[in-house]
Amino acid sequence: MTAFNPGVIAPRLRQKLVDWAEERRGAVAVEFALIAIPFFFIVFGLLEVCLLFIMSTVLEHAISETSREIRTGQAQEAGFTEEEFRDAVCAELFGLLDCGANLHIDVRKLDGGFGSAATDMPLDENGDFEDSGFAFDPGGANDVVAVRVFYEWTLLTPIMSGPLANMNGSKHLIQANAVFRNEPFGD
């Protein structure tokens, strides 16, 4: 029977520790694990900002196109209702935005001229949308008209894009405006 010799085990243990410390086969996996969370945080945050920019641009395009019908008097002469104007806006959204309860439209004649256009966000103190006072008044010839459209965009990555939320419930309110003087139509 051999006696236990601690002097023999210590060099073997030391060699195993040295071999383990010099092992490099899993280094890439460990390095990726260390940077994966910040990397994906940045990537998904960037995608969310890009989506917000694209949807804002699509909404601006829709307002530009549909408000032309008001500016030229076509909407007034055809007797456009608020629902018909909403349908015209929805037709210009390329199917990218839902035209349901998240889309809010305010069209009004400005008696005080261009300076009296509302620029505030219609949010209450809790961050909920408040559309009280919205109207549909496309005005007449030579009237100054403001068209404001709001869309409640639900953030796709609510935890990571929390700083983008300007509404309650991890939502961002996208706003598009057009303020113009109607052409002298109907003469």
Backbone as a printed PyTorch tensor [residue, N CA C, xyz], in Angstrom:
tensor([[[  0.8290,  -1.1610,   0.0000],
         [  0.0000,   0.0000,   0.0000],
         [  0.8790,   1.2320,   0.0000]],

        [[  0.5190,   2.1840,  -0.8780],
         [  1.2960,   3.4200,  -0.9260],
         [  0.7340,   4.4300,   0.0510]],

        [[  1.6180,   5.1160,   0.5950],
         [  1.2110,   6.1470,   1.5520],
         [  0.8290,   7.4150,   0.8080]],

        [[ -0.0320,   8.1730,   1.4170],
         [ -0.4720,   9.4550,   0.8410],
         [  0.6970,  10.4350,   0.8880]],

        [[  1.0140,  10.9820,  -0.2930],
         [  2.1300,  11.9130,  -0.3820],
         [  1.6120,  13.2450,  -0.9120]],

        [[  1.4000,  14.2570,  -0.0500],
         [  0.8800,  15.5430,  -0.5030],
         [  1.8280,  16.2500,  -1.4510]],

        [[  3.0910,  15.9490,  -1.4100],
         [  4.0400,  16.6140,  -2.3040],
         [  3.8270,  16.2480,  -3.7540]],

        [[  3.2680,  15.0530,  -4.0350],
         [  3.0160,  14.6170,  -5.4030],
         [  1.7350,  15.2410,  -5.9380]],

        [[  0.7320,  15.4230,  -5.1030],
         [ -0.5440,  15.9840,  -5.5400],
         [ -0.4130,  17.4750,  -5.8470]],

        [[  0.3040,  18.1880,  -5.0680],
         [  0.4210,  19.6320,  -5.2600],
         [  0.9770,  19.9910,  -6.6300]],

        [[  2.0400,  19.3480,  -7.1410],
         [  2.5090,  19.7060,  -8.4830],
         [  1.4790,  19.3630,  -9.5640]],

        [[  0.7500,  18.2530,  -9.4020],
         [ -0.2750,  17.9200, -10.3850],
         [ -1.4100,  18.9320, -10.3610]],

        [[ -1.8350,  19.3490,  -9.1640],
         [ -2.8930,  20.3430,  -9.0290],
         [ -2.4430,  21.6840,  -9.6090]],

        [[ -1.1940,  22.0300,  -9.3230],
         [ -0.6460,  23.2710,  -9.8750],
         [ -0.6410,  23.2140, -11.4010]],

        [[ -0.2430,  22.0860, -11.9750],
         [ -0.2110,  21.9490, -13.4270],
         [ -1.6230,  22.0350, -14.0250]],

        [[ -2.6110,  21.4100, -13.3550],
         [ -4.0060,  21.4990, -13.8400],
         [ -4.4920,  22.9430, -13.8240]],

        [[ -4.1880,  23.6880, -12.7630],
         [ -4.5880,  25.0950, -12.6980],
         [ -3.9090,  25.9220, -13.7750]],

        [[ -2.6420,  25.6520, -14.0400],
         [ -1.9180,  26.3670, -15.1050],
         [ -2.5430,  26.0330, -16.4560]],

        [[ -2.8400,  24.7600, -16.6920],
         [ -3.4650,  24.3630, -17.9590],
         [ -4.8320,  25.0300, -18.1290]],

        [[ -5.6170,  25.0620, -17.0620],
         [ -6.9440,  25.6870, -17.1170],
         [ -6.8260,  27.1870, -17.4040]],

        [[ -5.8740,  27.8600, -16.7900],
         [ -5.6930,  29.3010, -16.9900],
         [ -5.2300,  29.6110, -18.4050]],

        [[ -4.4990,  28.7050, -19.0110],
         [ -3.9900,  28.9380, -20.3650],
         [ -4.9710,  28.4910, -21.4460]],

        [[ -6.0390,  27.8300, -21.0770],
         [ -7.0330,  27.3340, -22.0350],
         [ -7.7280,  28.5080, -22.7160]],

        [[ -7.8140,  28.4840, -24.0330],
         [ -8.3910,  29.5970, -24.7970],
         [ -9.5660,  29.1820, -25.6870]],

        [[-10.0060,  27.9650, -25.6490],
         [-11.0450,  27.5030, -26.5650],
         [-12.3880,  28.1890, -26.3370]],

        [[-12.7700,  28.5750, -25.1430],
         [-14.0680,  29.1960, -24.8710],
         [-13.9920,  30.7000, -24.6740]],

        [[-12.8590,  31.3110, -24.9970],
         [-12.6690,  32.7380, -24.7350],
         [-13.6490,  33.5970, -25.5310]],

        [[-13.9020,  33.2530, -26.7710],
         [-14.8000,  34.0460, -27.6110],
         [-16.2250,  33.9890, -27.0680]],

        [[-16.6400,  32.8160, -26.6370],
         [-17.9950,  32.6790, -26.0830],
         [-18.1420,  33.5000, -24.8090]],

        [[-17.1330,  33.5040, -23.9790],
         [-17.1860,  34.2820, -22.7460],
         [-17.1760,  35.7780, -23.0580]],

        [[-16.3420,  36.2000, -23.9930],
         [-16.3030,  37.6210, -24.3590],
         [-17.6390,  38.0710, -24.9550]],

        [[-18.2420,  37.2400, -25.8050],
         [-19.5360,  37.5930, -26.3770],
         [-20.6060,  37.6700, -25.2930]],

        [[-20.5640,  36.7450, -24.3490],
         [-21.5430,  36.7720, -23.2510],
         [-21.4350,  38.0710, -22.4590]],

        [[-20.2350,  38.6040, -22.3500],
         [-20.0440,  39.8450, -21.6010],
         [-20.6060,  41.0620, -22.3380]],

        [[-20.5310,  41.0530, -23.6660],
         [-20.9870,  42.2350, -24.4170],
         [-22.3510,  42.0440, -25.0750]],

        [[-22.9560,  40.8550, -24.9910],
         [-24.2130,  40.5870, -25.6970],
         [-25.3500,  41.4910, -25.2330]],

        [[-25.5210,  41.6570, -23.9460],
         [-26.6450,  42.4550, -23.4460],
         [-26.5300,  43.9140, -23.8760]],

        [[-25.3880,  44.5990, -23.6750],
         [-25.3080,  45.9800, -24.1680],
         [-25.4290,  46.0780, -25.6930]],

        [[-24.8890,  45.0760, -26.4030],
         [-24.9630,  45.0850, -27.8640],
         [-26.4160,  45.0230, -28.3380]],

        [[-27.1860,  44.0730, -27.8190],
         [-28.5820,  43.9450, -28.2290],
         [-29.4160,  45.1270, -27.7460]],

        [[-29.0830,  45.6830, -26.6200],
         [-29.7590,  46.8820, -26.1300],
         [-29.6040,  48.0210, -27.1350]],

        [[-28.3940,  48.2110, -27.6300],
         [-28.1310,  49.2750, -28.6110],
         [-28.8140,  48.9660, -29.9420]],

        [[-28.7390,  47.7290, -30.4000],
         [-29.3360,  47.3650, -31.6910],
         [-30.8530,  47.5460, -31.6730]],

        [[-31.5290,  47.0130, -30.6480],
         [-32.9840,  47.1300, -30.5860],
         [-33.4240,  48.5720, -30.3410]],

        [[-32.6690,  49.3140, -29.5660],
         [-32.9670,  50.7320, -29.3650],
         [-32.8560,  51.5040, -30.6720]],

        [[-31.8240,  51.2030, -31.4430],
         [-31.6420,  51.8590, -32.7380],
         [-32.7750,  51.5040, -33.6920]],

        [[-33.1890,  50.2480, -33.7060],
         [-34.3110,  49.8480, -34.5600],
         [-35.6010,  50.5620, -34.1610]],

        [[-35.8250,  50.7260, -32.8600],
         [-37.0240,  51.4220, -32.3900],
         [-37.0060,  52.8870, -32.8290]],

        [[-35.8570,  53.5400, -32.7180],
         [-35.7480,  54.9380, -33.1570],
         [-35.9750,  55.0310, -34.6580]],

        [[-35.4230,  54.0980, -35.4150],
         [-35.6230,  54.0990, -36.8710],
         [-37.0950,  53.9040, -37.2270]],

        [[-37.7720,  52.9940, -36.5440],
         [-39.2040,  52.7810, -36.7970],
         [-40.0160,  54.0400, -36.4810]],

        [[-39.6860,  54.7010, -35.3730],
         [-40.3940,  55.9390, -35.0300],
         [-40.1850,  57.0020, -36.1080]],

        [[-38.9660,  57.1140, -36.5980],
         [-38.6770,  58.0880, -37.6510],
         [-39.4380,  57.7600, -38.9290]],

        [[-39.4620,  56.4930, -39.3110],
         [-40.1630,  56.0900, -40.5290],
         [-41.6650,  56.3470, -40.3880]],

        [[-42.2480,  55.9660, -39.2590],
         [-43.6860,  56.1580, -39.0650],
         [-44.0410,  57.6420, -39.0030]],

        [[-43.1780,  58.4430, -38.4130],
         [-43.3950,  59.8890, -38.3820],
         [-43.3580,  60.4660, -39.7990]],

        [[-42.4390,  59.9930, -40.6050],
         [-42.3410,  60.4510, -41.9920],
         [-43.5530,  60.0200, -42.8060]],

        [[-44.0210,  58.8070, -42.5910],
         [-45.2190,  58.3240, -43.2930],
         [-46.4290,  59.1700, -42.9090]],

        [[-46.5490,  59.5010, -41.6240],
         [-47.6680,  60.3300, -41.1670],
         [-47.5790,  61.7440, -41.7510]],

        [[-46.3700,  62.3050, -41.7990],
         [-46.1850,  63.6300, -42.4150],
         [-46.5810,  63.6070, -43.8890]],

        [[-46.2080,  62.5440, -44.5930],
         [-46.5760,  62.4120, -46.0050],
         [-48.0960,  62.3570, -46.1640]],

        [[-48.7470,  61.5700, -45.3090],
         [-50.2070,  61.4370, -45.4010],
         [-50.8890,  62.7810, -45.1830]],

        [[-50.4120,  63.5480, -44.2290],
         [-51.0090,  64.8630, -43.9510],
         [-50.7420,  65.8210, -45.1020]],

        [[-49.5580,  65.7720, -45.6430],
         [-49.2320,  66.6440, -46.7710],
         [-50.1570,  66.3800, -47.9670]],

        [[-50.3760,  65.1020, -48.2470],
         [-51.2130,  64.7440, -49.3970],
         [-52.6970,  65.0400, -49.1570]],

        [[-53.2070,  64.6780, -48.0050],
         [-54.6470,  64.8370, -47.7710],
         [-55.0300,  66.2760, -47.4470]],

        [[-54.1400,  67.0240, -46.8310],
         [-54.4880,  68.4170, -46.5380],
         [-54.5330,  69.2520, -47.8150]],

        [[-53.9250,  68.7650, -48.8760],
         [-54.0120,  69.4640, -50.1620],
         [-55.4590,  69.5470, -50.6380]],

        [[-56.2530,  68.5190, -50.3430],
         [-57.6660,  68.5340, -50.7360],
         [-58.4230,  69.6390, -49.9990]],

        [[-58.0260,  69.9210, -48.7780],
         [-58.6490,  71.0300, -48.0350],
         [-58.1410,  72.3590, -48.5810]],

        [[-56.8330,  72.4480, -48.7860],
         [-56.2100,  73.7030, -49.2490],
         [-56.7700,  74.1530, -50.6010]],

        [[-57.0540,  73.2030, -51.4780],
         [-57.5600,  73.5660, -52.8120],
         [-59.0800,  73.6800, -52.8670]],

        [[-59.7650,  73.3190, -51.7750],
         [-61.2140,  73.4350, -51.7350],
         [-61.9530,  72.2090, -52.2050]],

        [[-61.2370,  71.1730, -52.6200],
         [-61.8920,  69.9510, -53.0890],
         [-62.6860,  69.2890, -51.9690]],

        [[-62.1470,  69.2920, -50.7620],
         [-62.8410,  68.6620, -49.6310],
         [-64.1140,  69.4270, -49.2870]],

        [[-64.0520,  70.7530, -49.3110],
         [-65.2210,  71.5560, -48.9570],
         [-66.3090,  71.4210, -50.0250]],

        [[-65.9120,  71.4550, -51.2970],
         [-66.8980,  71.3670, -52.3760],
         [-67.5340,  69.9750, -52.4360]],

        [[-66.7870,  68.9410, -52.0350],
         [-67.3250,  67.5770, -52.0310],
         [-68.0770,  67.2780, -50.7340]],

        [[-68.0440,  68.2190, -49.7770],
         [-68.7360,  68.0220, -48.5100],
         [-68.0940,  66.9450, -47.6380]],

        [[-66.7560,  66.9200, -47.6480],
         [-66.0270,  65.9210, -46.8440],
         [-66.4500,  65.9690, -45.3900]],

        [[-66.6840,  64.7970, -44.8310],
         [-66.9280,  64.6880, -43.3920],
         [-65.6110,  64.2940, -42.7230]],

        [[-65.6220,  64.3110, -41.4050],
         [-64.4160,  63.9100, -40.6730],
         [-64.0540,  62.4630, -40.9950]],

        [[-65.0390,  61.6040, -41.1280],
         [-64.7780,  60.1900, -41.4280],
         [-64.1900,  60.0190, -42.8280]],

        [[-64.6700,  60.7780, -43.7870],
         [-64.1140,  60.6960, -45.1410],
         [-62.6850,  61.2220, -45.1770]],

        [[-62.4120,  62.2680, -44.3970],
         [-61.0460,  62.7840, -44.3220],
         [-60.1320,  61.7470, -43.6560]],

        [[-60.6280,  61.0840, -42.6170],
         [-59.8600,  60.0230, -41.9450],
         [-59.5440,  58.9010, -42.9320]],

        [[-60.5280,  58.5230, -43.7540],
         [-60.3080,  57.4770, -44.7550],
         [-59.2540,  57.9100, -45.7730]],

        [[-59.2660,  59.1900, -46.1440],
         [-58.2600,  59.6980, -47.0840],
         [-56.8680,  59.6630, -46.4600]],

        [[-56.7780,  60.0030, -45.1680],
         [-55.4870,  59.9190, -44.4670],
         [-55.0290,  58.4680, -44.4220]],

        [[-55.9260,  57.5700, -44.0790],
         [-55.5830,  56.1430, -43.9740],
         [-55.1130,  55.5760, -45.3110]],

        [[-55.6870,  56.0560, -46.3960],
         [-55.2870,  55.5750, -47.7180],
         [-53.8460,  55.9530, -48.0370]],

        [[-53.3250,  56.9920, -47.4000],
         [-51.9550,  57.4550, -47.6510],
         [-50.9300,  56.8600, -46.6820]],

        [[-51.3550,  56.0080, -45.7700],
         [-50.4380,  55.4610, -44.7660],
         [-49.7650,  54.1670, -45.1950]],

        [[-50.0050,  53.7210, -46.4110],
         [-49.3740,  52.5280, -46.9880],
         [-49.6030,  51.2720, -46.1460]],

        [[-50.6350,  51.2680, -45.3120],
         [-50.9150,  50.1100, -44.4720],
         [-49.9310,  49.9200, -43.3240]],

        [[-49.0790,  50.9020, -43.0720],
         [-48.0700,  50.7750, -42.0150],
         [-48.6020,  51.1460, -40.6390]],

        [[-49.6180,  51.9730, -40.5970],
         [-50.2000,  52.3970, -39.3280],
         [-51.6620,  51.9900, -39.3000]],

        [[-52.1190,  51.5530, -38.1440],
         [-53.5040,  51.1360, -37.9620],
         [-54.3930,  52.3690, -37.8420]],

        [[-55.4480,  52.4170, -38.5960],
         [-56.3280,  53.5840, -38.5860],
         [-57.4500,  53.4650, -37.5680]],

        [[-57.2840,  52.6350, -36.5820],
         [-58.3130,  52.4520, -35.5650],
         [-58.3000,  53.5580, -34.5370]],

        [[-58.4020,  53.1700, -33.2870],
         [-58.5220,  54.1250, -32.1870],
         [-57.2260,  54.8730, -31.8970]],

        [[-56.1170,  54.4420, -32.4780],
         [-54.8350,  55.1110, -32.2110],
         [-54.6150,  56.3540, -33.0600]],

        [[-55.4310,  56.5800, -34.0750],
         [-55.2770,  57.7280, -34.9720],
         [-56.2810,  58.8040, -34.5790]],

        [[-55.7840,  60.0170, -34.3200],
         [-56.6270,  61.1370, -33.9030],
         [-56.3800,  62.3140, -34.8480]],

        [[-57.4740,  62.9400, -35.3110],
         [-57.3780,  64.0200, -36.2980],
         [-58.0750,  65.2630, -35.7690]],

        [[-57.3950,  66.4040, -35.9220],
         [-57.9550,  67.6970, -35.5330],
         [-57.7490,  68.6530, -36.7000]],

        [[-58.8350,  69.1020, -37.3110],
         [-58.7870,  70.0630, -38.4230],
         [-59.6190,  71.2580, -38.0020]],

        [[-58.9920,  72.4260, -38.0140],
         [-59.7460,  73.6090, -37.5830],
         [-59.2680,  74.8650, -38.3030]],

        [[-60.2490,  75.7480, -38.5140],
         [-59.9740,  77.0700, -39.0670],
         [-59.4130,  77.9280, -37.9400]],

        [[-58.3390,  78.6600, -38.2310],
         [-57.7030,  79.5010, -37.2180],
         [-58.1280,  80.9510, -37.4370]],

        [[-58.9240,  81.4670, -36.5220],
         [-59.3940,  82.8400, -36.6520],
         [-58.2770,  83.8470, -36.3770]],

        [[-57.2900,  83.4530, -35.5810],
         [-56.1950,  84.3600, -35.2210],
         [-55.0080,  84.2980, -36.1610]],

        [[-55.1210,  83.6430, -37.2890],
         [-54.0160,  83.5430, -38.2360],
         [-53.0400,  82.4370, -37.8550]],

        [[-51.8770,  82.4550, -38.5210],
         [-50.8930,  81.3940, -38.3420],
         [-50.3710,  81.3010, -36.9110]],

        [[-50.2620,  82.4130, -36.2280],
         [-49.7230,  82.4220, -34.8720],
         [-50.6150,  81.7660, -33.8410]],

        [[-51.8630,  81.5380, -34.1690],
         [-52.7810,  80.9460, -33.1870],
         [-52.8750,  79.4270, -33.2990]],

        [[-52.0040,  78.8200, -34.0890],
         [-52.0240,  77.3590, -34.2300],
         [-51.5570,  76.7090, -32.9380]],

        [[-52.2550,  75.6780, -32.5110],
         [-51.8920,  74.9530, -31.2870],
         [-50.6370,  74.1200, -31.5440]],

        [[-49.7000,  74.1770, -30.6280],
         [-48.4550,  73.4300, -30.7730],
         [-48.2480,  72.4270, -29.6410]],

        [[-49.1620,  72.3860, -28.6940],
         [-48.9820,  71.5130, -27.5380],
         [-49.4300,  70.0860, -27.8460]],

        [[-48.9100,  69.1670, -27.0530],
         [-49.3060,  67.7690, -27.1660],
         [-50.5550,  67.5650, -26.3120]],

        [[-51.5820,  66.9360, -26.8340],
         [-52.8180,  66.7470, -26.0670],
         [-52.7270,  65.5730, -25.0810]],

        [[-51.8670,  65.7370, -24.0940],
         [-51.6960,  64.7050, -23.0740],
         [-52.0750,  65.2810, -21.7200]],

        [[-52.7400,  64.4830, -20.9000],
         [-53.0530,  64.9430, -19.5470],
         [-51.8320,  64.7270, -18.6440]],

        [[-51.9820,  65.0540, -17.3670],
         [-50.8500,  64.9630, -16.4340],
         [-50.3730,  63.5340, -16.2150]],

        [[-51.1940,  62.5380, -16.5420],
         [-50.8060,  61.1290, -16.3940],
         [-50.1680,  60.5630, -17.6510]],

        [[-50.1180,  61.3500, -18.7240],
         [-49.5580,  60.8670, -19.9790],
         [-50.5630,  60.1460, -20.8540]],

        [[-51.8560,  60.3080, -20.5730],
         [-52.8960,  59.7010, -21.3940],
         [-53.3670,  60.7130, -22.4410]],

        [[-53.7820,  60.1910, -23.6150],
         [-54.2410,  61.0640, -24.6970],
         [-55.5630,  61.7050, -24.3130]],

        [[-55.6940,  62.9790, -24.6240],
         [-56.8990,  63.7450, -24.2990],
         [-57.3240,  64.5100, -25.5540]],

        [[-58.3360,  64.0230, -26.2500],
         [-58.7430,  64.6590, -27.5090],
         [-59.9760,  65.5430, -27.3590]],

        [[-60.2250,  66.0100, -26.1570],
         [-61.3620,  66.9050, -25.9930],
         [-61.0710,  68.2150, -26.7290]],

        [[-62.0440,  68.6950, -27.4230],
         [-61.8620,  69.9360, -28.1710],
         [-61.4200,  69.7260, -29.6030]],

        [[-61.2330,  68.4910, -30.0330],
         [-60.8780,  68.2490, -31.4210],
         [-62.0930,  68.5250, -32.2910]],

        [[-61.8420,  69.0030, -33.4970],
         [-62.9410,  69.3750, -34.3900],
         [-62.5770,  69.0230, -35.8270]],

        [[-63.5530,  69.1970, -36.7060],
         [-63.3020,  69.0840, -38.1420],
         [-63.9670,  70.2760, -38.8100]],

        [[-63.1740,  71.3200, -39.0300],
         [-63.6500,  72.5460, -39.6710],
         [-62.6180,  72.9590, -40.7120]],

        [[-62.7980,  72.5330, -41.9850],
         [-61.8060,  72.8260, -43.0120],
         [-61.8080,  74.2750, -43.4960]],

        [[-62.7050,  75.0860, -42.9750],
         [-62.7310,  76.4980, -43.3450],
         [-63.2150,  76.7280, -44.7570]],

        [[-63.1090,  77.9800, -45.1740],
         [-63.5270,  78.3660, -46.5130],
         [-62.3570,  78.9400, -47.2880]],

        [[-62.6790,  79.6370, -48.3720],
         [-61.6450,  80.2360, -49.2080],
         [-60.8390,  81.2530, -48.4030]],

        [[-59.5260,  81.2270, -48.5590],
         [-58.5700,  82.1520, -47.9330],
         [-58.4930,  82.0470, -46.4090]],

        [[-59.0860,  81.0410, -45.8110],
         [-58.9860,  80.8450, -44.3650],
         [-57.6650,  80.1420, -44.0360]],

        [[-57.1310,  80.4470, -42.8590],
         [-55.9590,  79.7370, -42.3570],
         [-56.4640,  78.5010, -41.6190]],

        [[-55.9260,  77.3350, -41.9860],
         [-56.3890,  76.0660, -41.4400],
         [-55.1960,  75.2900, -40.8730]],

        [[-55.4220,  74.6640, -39.7220],
         [-54.4140,  73.7960, -39.1130],
         [-54.9380,  72.3700, -39.1190]],

        [[-54.1300,  71.4680, -39.6390],
         [-54.4430,  70.0390, -39.6260],
         [-53.4110,  69.3820, -38.7160]],

        [[-53.8950,  68.7630, -37.6490],
         [-53.0050,  68.0530, -36.7170],
         [-53.4650,  66.6000, -36.6450]],

        [[-52.5200,  65.7080, -36.7860],
         [-52.8160,  64.2900, -36.7060],
         [-51.8770,  63.6690, -35.6780]],

        [[-52.4420,  62.8610, -34.8000],
         [-51.6850,  62.1990, -33.7440],
         [-51.8600,  60.7000, -33.8740]],

        [[-50.7890,  59.9790, -33.6230],
         [-50.8560,  58.5210, -33.6440],
         [-50.1790,  57.9790, -32.3900]],

        [[-50.8890,  57.1200, -31.6710],
         [-50.3450,  56.4930, -30.4690],
         [-49.5790,  55.2330, -30.8710]],

        [[-48.2540,  55.3370, -30.9220],
         [-47.4020,  54.2220, -31.3240],
         [-47.0060,  53.4330, -30.0880]],

        [[-47.3260,  52.1420, -30.0740],
         [-46.9190,  51.2680, -28.9810],
         [-45.4930,  50.8180, -29.2430]],

        [[-44.6080,  51.0790, -28.2940],
         [-43.2010,  50.7340, -28.4590],
         [-43.0400,  49.2200, -28.4980]],

        [[-42.2050,  48.7490, -29.4130],
         [-42.0170,  47.3190, -29.5970],
         [-41.1170,  46.7150, -28.5240]],

        [[-40.1940,  47.4950, -28.0260],
         [-39.2850,  47.0360, -26.9780],
         [-39.4430,  47.9630, -25.7760]],

        [[-40.5330,  47.8160, -25.0300],
         [-40.8600,  48.7870, -23.9910],
         [-39.8210,  48.9220, -22.8920]],

        [[-39.1480,  47.8490, -22.5310],
         [-38.1610,  47.9420, -21.4630],
         [-36.9220,  48.6880, -21.9480]],

        [[-36.4700,  48.3430, -23.1440],
         [-35.2450,  48.9620, -23.6530],
         [-35.4650,  50.3640, -24.1910]],

        [[-36.6380,  50.6490, -24.6990],
         [-36.8730,  51.9650, -25.2800],
         [-37.7590,  52.8190, -24.3850]],

        [[-37.7030,  52.5820, -23.0920],
         [-38.4680,  53.3690, -22.1310],
         [-38.2490,  54.8690, -22.2470]],

        [[-37.0150,  55.3260, -22.5060],
         [-36.8140,  56.7780, -22.6480],
         [-37.5500,  57.3910, -23.8420]],

        [[-37.9840,  56.5700, -24.8000],
         [-38.7230,  57.0930, -25.9520],
         [-40.2000,  57.3000, -25.6400]],

        [[-40.6850,  56.7080, -24.5730],
         [-42.1030,  56.7930, -24.2400],
         [-42.4300,  58.1880, -23.7160]],

        [[-43.3780,  58.8530, -24.3710],
         [-43.8520,  60.1420, -23.8720],
         [-45.3140,  60.0480, -23.4330]],

        [[-45.8310,  58.8080, -23.4110],
         [-47.2010,  58.5530, -22.9810],
         [-47.2180,  57.4460, -21.9420]],

        [[-48.3430,  57.3400, -21.2790],
         [-48.5610,  56.2630, -20.3310],
         [-48.6590,  54.9400, -21.0830]],

        [[-48.1920,  53.8460, -20.4930],
         [-48.3330,  52.5300, -21.1060],
         [-47.3120,  52.2200, -22.1750]],

        [[-46.1030,  52.7230, -22.0760],
         [-45.0230,  52.4660, -23.0380],
         [-45.4350,  52.8090, -24.4690]],

        [[-45.9840,  53.9940, -24.6420],
         [-46.3830,  54.4750, -25.9650],
         [-45.6590,  55.7820, -26.2690]],

        [[-45.5500,  56.0590, -27.5640],
         [-44.9710,  57.3190, -28.0250],
         [-46.0000,  58.0030, -28.9250]],

        [[-46.3100,  59.2540, -28.6430],
         [-47.2810,  59.9920, -29.4500],
         [-46.5490,  60.6490, -30.6170]],

        [[-46.8960,  60.2010, -31.8250],
         [-46.3290,  60.7730, -33.0490],
         [-47.2850,  61.8570, -33.5160]],

        [[-46.7440,  63.0140, -33.8700],
         [-47.5720,  64.1410, -34.2810],
         [-47.1250,  64.6460, -35.6400]],

        [[-48.0900,  64.9440, -36.5040],
         [-47.8260,  65.5560, -37.8070],
         [-48.7480,  66.7570, -37.9500]],

        [[-48.2120,  67.8580, -38.4590],
         [-48.9680,  69.1100, -38.5760],
         [-48.8520,  69.6880, -39.9750]],

        [[-49.8920,  70.3740, -40.3680],
         [-49.8670,  71.1830, -41.5900],
         [-50.7110,  72.4270, -41.3110]],

        [[-50.1070,  73.5870, -41.4800],
         [-50.8310,  74.8540, -41.3030],
         [-50.6720,  75.6210, -42.6060]],

        [[-51.7900,  76.0490, -43.1790],
         [-51.7580,  76.6780, -44.4970],
         [-52.9340,  77.6150, -44.6570]],

        [[-52.8570,  78.4410, -45.6840],
         [-53.9820,  79.2990, -46.0610],
         [-54.6600,  78.6560, -47.2530]],

        [[-55.9780,  78.4580, -47.1640],
         [-56.7360,  77.8910, -48.2720],
         [-56.6280,  78.7870, -49.4910]],

        [[-56.6800,  78.1600, -50.6480],
         [-56.6560,  78.9070, -51.8900],
         [-58.0130,  79.5980, -52.1020]],

        [[-58.0510,  80.6020, -52.9560],
         [-59.3270,  81.3140, -53.1980],
         [-60.2380,  80.5210, -54.1370]],

        [[-60.7340,  79.3940, -53.6450],
         [-61.5710,  78.5180, -54.4770],
         [-63.0200,  79.0010, -54.4250]],

        [[-63.8250,  78.4740, -55.3330],
         [-65.2570,  78.7160, -55.3410],
         [-65.6800,  80.0470, -55.9430]],

        [[-64.7780,  80.7930, -56.5090],
         [-65.1580,  82.0850, -57.1180],
         [-65.5640,  81.9420, -58.5530]]])
